[in-house]
Amino acid sequence: MTLERWIRLIAGTFILVSLILSQVHSPYWLLFTAFVGLNLFQSALTRWCLMEDLLRKLGVGEGHA
């Protein structure tokens, strides 16, 4: 799996889990949803993504689709 697909998978999972937690536990979990969205937005503008750096350090390569 490519690095980009890993990032999309992780971001989507974070968003879905935080939405579920906002309904089950506390609406403050929506702040985490906003945080993930802001990070996606800034990475589109700056071409820098912290999750990408973390995944590379963990050994996830570019790979092939």
Secondary structure, DSSP 8 states (H G I E B T S, - for coil): --HHHHHHHHHHHHHHHHHHHHHHT-TTHHHHHHHHHHHHHHHHHHS--HHHHHHHHTT------
